Amino acid sequence: MFARILEFVPKMEKKDELIRVIKNEVLPILKKQTGFLEILPFMPEDHVDKMIVISLWTEKKHAEVYMKEAFPKVEQILKTYLTAPINWKLLRVETTLCEHFVETLAA
């Protein structure tokens, strides 16, 4: 399993709208991608922190295809709600340490 981790600074005055856009526009794009498992958004409680969004993928190649083919559209959708460009990285998930989580995703 692989995790694609996005970090960005949202415009806090548009936070509620950003959440709606992620749910209604970005999530449907992700759900159409081969190998996509889940999205985990982490929102700041204060007005100074970054938002972190983790998408989980069955295989690295699926995350890479998404990055090339679909992410540019997602980036354009989100651009209006951000104060700076999105930073991202792709990491392998050590699934032996989160067996319950992996089982839940597989169910």
ChimeraX attribute file (.defattr): number of C-alpha atoms within 10 A of each C-alpha:
attribute: neighborCount
match mode: 1-to-1
recipient: residues
	/A:1	17
	/A:2	23
	/A:3	23
	/A:4	20
	/A:5	18
	/A:6	17
	/A:7	16
	/A:8	18
	/A:9	20
	/A:10	24
	/A:11	17
	/A:12	17
	/A:13	10
	/A:14	12
	/A:15	15
	/A:16	10
	/A:17	13
	/A:18	19
	/A:19	15
	/A:20	11
	/A:21	15
	/A:22	16
	/A:23	12
	/A:24	11
	/A:25	14
	/A:26	19
	/A:27	14
	/A:28	11
	/A:29	16
	/A:30	19
	/A:31	13
	/A:32	11
	/A:33	16
	/A:34	15
	/A:35	20
	/A:36	20
	/A:37	17
	/A:38	16
	/A:39	17
	/A:40	11
	/A:41	15
	/A:42	12
	/A:43	15
	/A:44	15
	/A:45	9
	/A:46	8
	/A:47	11
	/A:48	11
	/A:49	13
	/A:50	16
	/A:51	16
	/A:52	18
	/A:53	18
	/A:54	19
	/A:55	18
	/A:56	24
	/A:57	24
	/A:58	16
	/A:59	15
	/A:60	18
	/A:61	13
	/A:62	15
	/A:63	24
	/A:64	15
	/A:65	14
	/A:66	20
	/A:67	14
	/A:68	10
	/A:69	11
	/A:70	16
	/A:71	17
	/A:72	11
	/A:73	14
	/A:74	16
	/A:75	14
	/A:76	10
	/A:77	15
	/A:78	17
	/A:79	14
	/A:80	13
	/A:81	20
	/A:82	18
	/A:83	12
	/A:84	12
	/A:85	12
	/A:86	15
	/A:87	11
	/A:88	14
	/A:89	10
	/A:90	16
	/A:91	13
	/A:92	13
	/A:93	15
	/A:94	10
	/A:95	13
	/A:96	8
	/A:97	9
	/A:98	10
	/A:99	11
	/A:100	11
	/A:101	10
	/A:102	13
	/A:103	10
	/A:104	8
	/A:105	11
	/A:106	8
	/A:107	5
